[in-house]
Amino acid sequence: MKLLNNVTIFVLLILSVSVISDAVKKDVLVGGYTPIKDIKDPHVAEIAQFAVTEYGKQSGTKLILVKVIKGETQVVSGTNYRLVLAAKDKSVTKNYEAIVWEKPWLHFRNLTSFKPL
């Protein structure tokens, strides 16, 4: 029985090292942010629009989303979207970083952070 436990622990250790090794080879930080491949994806645009709208509600400003410049995701209990976006306030366009936490199975979104760059 003890031998079986030792073998099981050894196999789990090897599998863990293999997963981490694969992530390093792919230049992915386990638990970290990974680049969004297609920032023009409609869902990414929807997340960006949510961020701008929610920030407007919280701050009383009337920003208009211009475009998503770049973005990254992080898998948590759901997904964190860290987006760099351009938004217009009257006639001035500025870049902002927005972080939105989404749990699509619960229809939940939360603006975690929104700041000018």
Buried (B, 14 or more C-beta within 10 A) or exposed (E): EEEEEEEEEEEEEEEEEEEEEEBEEEEEEEEEBBEBEEBEEEEBBEBBBBBBEBBBEEEEEEBEBBEBBEBBBBEEEBBBBBBBBBBBEEEEEEEBBBBBBBEEEEEEBEBEBBEEE
